[in-house]
Amino acid sequence: MTKEAYLELVLPAVDPNQQVATPYPIMASVVGTANSSQITISIEKPAYPDSIAGLKSDVAATLAKDATTTIKPDYIIVKDNYGRDKKLVDLLADPQANPAIQGTHKVVVSVADGTQDVVTLSQAELVNKTDSITVTAKQKGSERIKIQLVDLKDVSNANDDVVVYSYESYIFSVVDSSGIVEYAVEQLPKISNKPGHQVDLKVTGKRSNGTTVALPADAYSVTTTNNKLVFNNGKLDATLFLDGDNDFDDKGEVKVKVIVAIYATTDQFEQEVVVTNEALKPTTIELQNAGSLKAENGVIKGPKDQITIENLFKTLKIKDQFGFEMDKDVDANALRGSFDVTISNVDDVTVTAGDEANTKIVPISGNAGTVTLNPNAVGTGDSFTVLFTSKVTGVRITARVVAE
């Protein structure tokens, strides 16, 4: 005998109207003795998106006339009612994953005074996770913007929308070229020749107070010493280099110089960048929402009929060695096949006596592209641990899966 015992606390369903913490005392006593112990677990009210704390530095706050900057969901800092960061993309709709599933929230961006004279906005709302708003500088001055987090409540009824929070502390400043005292070009990383791996070329100005200024595309010229490295729409594109080209050395690399010339001055910047044809490989993995499956804090929850190996794999945000999501560049089935999957620590609460073969979740291990999970065996309340491991790099991620 191990003289160990375990207690399991089954929590009630989430109450969206809960306002105060609910205490749950747990007591254990040893039979035949006076020994006992008690702990009290406090169940707090559910977490929910509560506020906007600002924009990340990816959004340029100071722009030269005609310059642009972009507001994307990833650049908006959202907090929950416990002060923790929430990913805005997890609150918005994802039409690529499942067009039928709408988001729980949206973000509305507007000019605070109602007149877009200093800057203009390309659109007013971020509804889908892939949406973005382009901000264009029109004339010298300052413009305060309003960023509203909106709870859609009943997604089929626009009149049911509720503004959760309004953030009005972000100001765009537009300066003319006379306010720029120097220019700079950010260091370029190694560039892949694979599709979808274009790299931003960031050319900026600086004011006397050190503030960075975003420049318009017509403020400078860009040339390269190999015309297979193309500059277009603010990005360097190496896809004209084919894997078998003689340009590459025995390491699969080719060096190219990028020359940036500033029109307003005689400044010229030159950088040598490396273009590589190396194969893409998983480097980092994190969890994300996918369709009706919600991922947070290492736990994936969703309807029991949606819990399959294929759908669980879709909750993985896999980035390659260049920082790009791999599922944008590789066939999804091929990528899934390059991972092993293991299911363990099964807690099956819905097993039917005499029918275990069909109703019990069976621990499995194998190729994520071929191994399947019996959907008839997954019932409400069941849970298990899933582990995905890259066969190429060994990078892995573990999550607890809960069927609802």
Order of alpha helices (4+ residues) and beta strands (2+ residues): beta-beta-beta-beta-beta-beta-beta-beta-beta-beta-beta-beta-beta-beta-beta-beta-beta-beta-beta-beta-beta-beta-beta-beta-beta-beta-alpha-beta-alpha-beta-alpha-beta-beta-beta
